[in-house]
Amino acid sequence: MVMEVHRLADPGLGNSAWLVDLGDGSALVVDPSRDLRGVLEEAGKRRVRIRWVAETHLHADFVSGARELVTQFPDATLLAAADARLAYPHEPVADGVEVDLGGVTLRPLATPGHTPEHLAYLLLDDDRPRALFSGGTLIVDGVARTDLLSPELTEPLARDAWRSITERLLTLPEDLEVYPTHGGGSFCSAGSPDRAITTIGEQRASNPLLQVTDEDAFVQPLLGGLGSYPPYFLRLRAVNRDGPRLYGTDPPALEPLEPGEVERRVAGGGQLIDVRPIHEYAAGHLPGSLSIELREQFATWLGWLVEDPGAPLLFIVGEAQDRDDLVRQCLKIGYENLAGELAGGVGAWRATGREIAVTELTDTPPGDRTVVDVRQRSEWEAGHIRDAVHVELGDLRSAADTLPGDRLITHCNHGQRSTTAASILEQAGRRDVAVFTGGPDEWNRGHSARN
């Protein structure tokens, strides 16, 4: 049977879902996220009907779209590990118990490591391995993290990962193509950002974690390379186990709210999120608003910086920005209390005489400010501005009062995260904060030119 595998990428979260055209008008989908537009578009383009949906594990970094997808295709079967104990209709599967996909076979492989209940799926045609959907146990040039359940389980799961890879996956044919869910850019993993597909042989030869001969030598660098991750990761496993709310194919629209209503809802605990491009935010914004520019990484930073998923979210949106995309990004990490947007934007707020705040953006390194580097630890270690203070963006709110100096300038590598940082510092009462829109290289060139 002629089968084709198609990638459905979410570059913002660094993940991939996979649609397998089984060649007979039917399809299998592996690990879909809640935003099903890519899945449905690919299925429609290929004129296939989705008959099977498979989950490799309980996802921590996105809300699964599997339940929604089988609702859209009522004759589809949802396959998930029996140990996942999903609370909604599905077919529990276990290690080695094969599933007939109408001429081809799907064989679940118990591969704990990234999570305890993790399954990889081996697709076979006439008993010949054709594809491996490895979830997070084996990814391109890495292994998905093992610390998302508890500190006590982090090392035991890392040891499980070693055994799953060496005893189960590396015994498969060298030329077998591997399709991971997690990839570079995902906080669930530490792998190559450049490739989404690999083979067993390539990983045996090039995966830096596998260039060792014993378990301890594998575990030590894996655990040593685990960076920080968004706090929303700690609750989405339960959301995906219990069953996400169903929305259908169209997400809810944002309600337009007048300035007085926005003010009232913020006073009642609403979170004010400004998603406009950073230059628009800097030129004039509502005092106390949190700047998170709407881009591919929006959902990650929303989930990192707004820790209460039940808080009402109120948005300031640019006129030309995609509100549908904004809503879908919120929903795919489980933020569902979307209270609305400021009708008329900042202009309407300004017209009422209400206060407007501004933030200085500069591409010229000043010499009289304390530099606050808000990048991730790995970025800092790869190179940073001399004498800068390093605080990861996710930790900045708790560190705001301890930063030295009265005049601060934040930086990342492009300006988006550093503008978010400036908005957090403004919320904390730090009034003289500027944003450097470049990175360490631009800073150093600017200082060299000035000196």
C-alpha positions in Angstrom: 0.0 0.0 0.0 1.3 3.5 -0.9 1.4 5.6 2.3 2.5 9.2 2.7 3.3 11.1 6.0 2.6 14.8 6.2 3.9 17.1 8.9 1.5 19.6 10.5 3.9 22.0 12.3 3.3 24.3 15.2 6.5 26.4 15.0 5.5 28.5 18.0 5.4 25.5 20.4 8.1 23.6 18.4 5.9 20.6 17.9 4.6 18.5 15.0 1.4 16.5 14.4 1.5 13.9 11.7 -1.2 12.9 9.1 -0.7 9.6 7.4 -2.5 9.1 4.1 -3.0 5.4 4.2 -3.6 5.2 0.4 -7.2 3.9 0.6 -9.1 7.1 1.3 -8.5 7.0 5.0 -6.0 8.7 7.3 -4.3 8.4 10.7 -3.4 11.5 12.7 -0.8 11.4 15.5 -0.7 13.9 18.3 -3.0 16.7 17.0 -3.1 20.0 18.9 -6.3 21.9 19.7 -5.9 24.1 16.6 -7.1 21.7 13.9 -6.9 24.0 10.9 -3.8 22.3 9.5 -5.1 18.8 10.0 -8.5 19.5 8.4 -6.9 21.4 5.5 -4.5 18.6 4.7 -7.2 16.0 5.0 -9.4 18.0 2.7 -6.6 18.6 0.2 -5.8 14.9 0.0 -9.5 13.9 0.1 -9.0 11.5 2.9 -11.3 10.7 5.8 -9.7 10.6 9.3 -10.4 7.2 10.7 -7.8 6.9 13.5 -6.3 9.4 15.9 -3.4 8.3 18.1 -1.9 10.0 21.2 1.6 9.1 22.2 1.3 10.6 25.7 -0.5 13.0 27.9 0.8 16.3 26.6 2.0 19.0 29.0 2.7 21.8 26.5 -0.5 21.9 24.5 -4.2 21.0 24.8 -4.8 17.9 22.7 -7.1 18.2 19.7 -7.7 14.4 19.6 -11.1 14.6 21.3 -12.3 17.4 19.1 -11.0 15.6 16.0 -13.0 12.4 16.6 -16.0 14.5 17.2 -15.6 16.0 13.8 -15.2 12.5 12.3 -17.7 10.4 14.2 -16.5 7.1 12.7 -12.9 7.8 13.8 -11.3 5.9 16.7 -9.1 7.5 19.3 -6.2 5.4 20.4 -4.4 6.2 23.6 -2.3 4.4 26.2 -4.5 2.5 28.7 -2.2 3.9 31.4 -3.2 7.4 30.4 -6.7 6.7 31.8 -8.5 9.2 29.6 -11.9 10.2 31.0 -13.6 10.3 27.6 -14.4 7.7 24.9 -11.3 6.1 23.3 -9.8 2.7 22.6 -7.1 1.9 25.3 -4.0 0.3 23.7 -1.1 -1.4 25.3 2.4 -2.5 24.4 2.5 -4.8 21.4 -1.3 -5.1 21.0 -1.6 -4.3 17.3 -4.3 -2.3 15.7 -5.5 -3.1 12.1 -5.8 0.1 10.1 -7.4 -1.6 7.2 -4.5 -3.2 5.5 -1.6 -1.8 7.5 -0.9 -2.3 11.2 -0.1 0.0 14.0 1.9 -1.5 16.8 2.1 0.4 20.1 5.5 0.3 21.8 5.7 1.1 25.5 8.5 3.7 25.7 8.4 5.4 29.1 10.8 8.3 29.7 9.3 11.6 28.7 6.2 10.4 30.5 5.4 7.1 32.3 2.5 6.2 30.0 4.3 7.0 26.8 3.8 5.0 23.7 5.6 5.1 20.4 3.7 3.8 17.4 5.3 1.6 14.7 3.5 1.5 11.4 3.9 -1.8 9.5 2.9 -2.8 6.0 3.1 -6.6 5.4 5.1 -6.8 8.7 7.7 -4.4 7.3 8.3 -1.3 9.5 7.4 1.8 7.5 7.4 4.6 10.0 7.9 5.2 13.8 6.0 8.0 15.6 8.2 8.5 18.6 6.4 11.2 20.5 8.9 12.6 22.9 11.0 9.5 23.8 13.4 10.0 20.8 13.5 13.3 19.0 15.9 14.7 16.4 19.3 14.9 18.1 17.8 14.8 21.6 15.3 13.4 24.1 12.3 15.1 25.5 12.6 16.2 29.1 11.8 13.9 32.0 11.1 16.5 34.7 7.5 17.5 34.1 5.9 15.3 36.7 7.9 15.7 39.9 11.6 16.0 41.0 11.4 12.5 42.5 10.5 11.0 39.1 12.9 13.0 37.0 15.9 10.7 37.2 13.9 7.4 37.2 12.2 8.6 34.0 15.5 9.5 32.5 16.7 6.0 33.1 13.4 4.7 31.6 14.2 6.8 28.6 17.6 5.1 28.2 16.1 1.7 28.3 13.2 2.6 26.0 15.6 4.0 23.4 18.4 1.4 23.6 16.3 -1.7 24.2 13.2 -0.9 22.0 13.8 1.8 19.5 17.4 1.3 18.4 16.7 -2.3 17.7 14.5 -1.2 14.8 15.9 -1.0 11.2 18.5 1.7 10.6 16.7 3.2 7.7 13.3 3.5 9.5 12.0 7.0 9.4 11.2 8.6 12.8 8.5 11.2 13.2 8.8 12.9 16.6 6.1 15.1 18.2 8.5 17.4 20.0 11.3 19.2 18.3 13.8 22.1 18.6 12.1 25.2 19.9 9.8 23.2 22.2 10.4 23.7 25.9 9.4 20.0 26.2 12.6 19.0 24.6 16.2 19.8 23.7 16.8 18.9 20.1 17.7 20.2 16.7 15.6 23.2 15.6 16.4 22.6 12.0 15.0 19.1 11.3 11.7 17.5 12.1 12.3 14.0 10.6 15.2 11.6 11.1 16.0 7.9 11.0 17.0 5.3 13.6 20.5 5.1 12.0 20.9 8.9 12.0 20.1 9.1 15.7 22.4 6.3 16.6 25.2 8.1 14.8 24.5 11.8 15.6 22.3 12.2 18.7 24.8 13.6 21.3 22.9 11.8 24.1 23.4 8.5 22.5 27.2 8.7 21.9 27.7 6.8 25.2 27.7 3.1 26.2 26.1 3.1 29.6 23.0 4.5 31.4 24.7 6.8 33.8 26.6 8.6 31.0 23.2 9.1 29.2 21.4 10.4 32.3 23.9 12.9 33.5 24.0 15.2 30.4 20.2 14.8 29.9 19.5 16.0 33.4 22.2 18.7 33.2 20.7 20.2 30.1 17.1 20.7 31.4 16.3 24.4 31.4 13.2 26.2 32.8 9.8 25.7 31.4 6.4 27.5 31.5 4.3 26.8 34.7 1.3 25.9 32.6 3.0 22.6 31.7 2.2 21.4 35.2 -1.6 21.4 34.7 -2.2 20.4 31.0 -1.7 16.7 31.6 -4.8 16.8 33.8 -6.7 18.8 31.2 -5.8 16.3 28.5 -6.7 13.4 30.8 -10.1 14.8 31.8 -11.0 15.9 28.3 -10.7 19.5 26.9 -13.8 21.5 26.2 -15.2 21.1 22.7 -15.5 24.3 20.5 -16.1 22.9 17.0 -14.1 24.3 14.1 -14.8 28.0 14.9 -13.4 29.6 18.0 -15.3 32.2 20.0 -15.0 35.8 18.9 -13.6 38.5 21.2 -16.3 40.8 22.7 -15.6 44.5 22.1 -15.5 46.4 25.4 -15.7 50.1 26.0 -12.9 51.8 28.1 -15.0 52.0 31.2 -15.9 48.3 31.0 -12.2 47.4 30.5 -11.3 49.5 33.5 -14.1 47.8 35.6 -13.0 44.3 34.7 -9.3 45.0 35.3 -10.3 46.3 38.8 -12.1 43.0 39.3 -9.0 40.9 38.6 -8.8 40.9 34.8 -5.4 40.7 33.1 -4.7 43.3 30.5 -2.6 41.9 27.6 -1.3 44.2 24.8 -0.6 42.0 21.8 0.3 44.8 19.4 3.8 45.1 17.7 6.3 46.4 20.2 6.8 49.7 18.5 3.1 50.4 18.8 3.1 49.4 22.5 6.1 51.6 23.2 4.5 54.6 21.6 1.5 54.5 23.8 -0.1 51.8 26.0 -2.5 51.4 28.9 -0.6 51.7 32.2 -0.1 48.2 33.8 -0.7 46.3 30.6 1.5 43.3 29.8 3.1 43.4 26.4 3.2 40.0 24.6 3.3 40.6 20.9 1.1 38.4 18.8 3.5 36.1 16.9 4.3 32.4 16.7 5.6 32.3 20.3 2.6 34.2 21.8 1.0 31.2 23.5 4.2 30.1 25.2 4.8 33.5 26.8 1.1 33.9 27.8 1.2 30.6 29.6 4.6 31.5 31.2 3.6 35.0 32.5 -0.1 34.7 33.3 -0.1 32.0 35.8 -3.8 31.9 36.6 -5.5 30.2 33.6 -8.9 31.2 35.0 -8.2 34.9 35.1 -10.3 37.0 32.7 -8.1 38.1 29.8 -8.6 41.5 28.2 -6.7 42.4 25.1 -5.5 45.4 23.3 -5.2 44.4 19.6 -3.9 46.2 16.6 -6.4 47.1 13.9 -4.9 44.7 11.3 -4.0 41.8 13.7 -5.6 38.4 13.4 -8.0 38.0 16.2 -8.9 34.4 15.2 -5.2 33.5 15.6 -5.1 35.2 19.0 -8.0 33.2 20.3 -6.7 29.9 18.9 -3.3 30.5 20.5 -5.0 31.1 23.9 -7.2 28.0 23.6 -4.4 25.7 22.6 -2.7 26.1 26.0 -6.0 26.1 27.9 -6.6 29.8 28.5 -10.4 30.0 27.9 -11.6 33.0 29.9 -11.3 35.5 27.1 -13.2 38.5 28.4 -12.8 40.7 25.3 -10.8 43.4 23.7 -10.7 47.2 24.1 -13.0 48.5 21.4 -11.3 51.2 19.3 -7.9 50.3 20.8 -5.6 52.7 22.5 -7.0 55.6 20.5 -10.4 55.1 22.1 -8.8 55.0 25.5 -6.8 58.2 24.8 -9.9 60.0 23.5 -11.5 59.6 27.0 -8.6 61.5 28.6 -7.4 58.4 30.4 -3.7 58.0 31.1 -1.3 56.7 28.5 2.2 55.3 29.2 5.2 55.2 26.9 8.4 53.1 26.8 11.7 54.1 25.2 12.9 51.8 22.5 16.5 52.2 21.3 19.0 50.4 19.0 21.8 52.5 20.4 23.5 51.1 23.5 23.3 53.7 26.3 26.2 53.9 28.8 24.3 54.9 31.9 21.8 52.1 32.5 21.9 48.7 34.1 21.4 46.0 31.4 18.9 43.3 32.2 19.3 40.3 30.0 16.0 38.3 30.0 17.0 35.5 27.6 17.1 31.8 28.6 20.1 30.4 30.4 21.5 28.6 27.3 21.4 31.9 25.4 23.2 33.7 28.2 25.9 31.1 28.4 26.5 31.3 24.6 27.4 34.9 25.0 26.2 38.0 26.8 26.9 41.7 27.4 29.6 42.3 29.9 28.3 43.4 33.4 24.7 42.6 32.4 22.3 41.2 35.0 20.8 37.9 33.9 17.2 37.1 34.9 15.1 34.8 32.6 11.9 36.5 31.5 9.8 33.9 33.3 11.5 34.8 36.6 11.5 38.6 36.2 8.4 39.4 38.1 9.8 37.9 41.3 13.1 39.6 40.8 11.9 43.0 39.9 12.5 44.6 43.2 16.0 43.3 43.6 17.5 44.6 40.3 20.3 47.1 41.0 20.1 50.7 39.9 17.3 53.1 39.2 17.7 53.2 35.4 17.3 49.9 33.6 17.4 48.7 30.0 16.2 45.3 29.0 17.4 43.2 26.1 16.9 39.9 24.4 17.8 39.4 20.7 15.1 41.2 18.9 13.0 43.3 21.2 9.8 41.3 21.8 10.9 39.6 25.0 12.7 42.7 26.3 9.5 44.8 25.7 7.6 42.2 27.7 10.2 42.5 30.4 9.8 46.3 30.4 6.1 45.9 30.9 6.6 43.6 33.8 9.0 46.0 35.4 6.5 48.8 34.9 3.8 46.7 36.6 6.2 46.3 39.5 6.7 50.1 39.8 10.1 50.4 38.1 9.5 53.7 36.2 12.7 54.4 34.3 13.0 51.4 32.0 14.1 51.4 28.4 14.3 48.6 25.8 17.3 47.7 23.7 16.0 46.1 20.5 19.2 44.2 19.6 21.3 41.5 21.1 24.9 41.2 22.5 26.5 41.5 19.1 24.7 44.7 18.2 25.5 46.1 21.7 29.2 45.4 21.3 29.3 46.9 17.8 27.5 50.0 19.1 30.0 50.4 22.0 33.0 49.8 19.6 31.7 52.5 17.2 31.1 54.9 20.1 34.6 54.4 21.6 
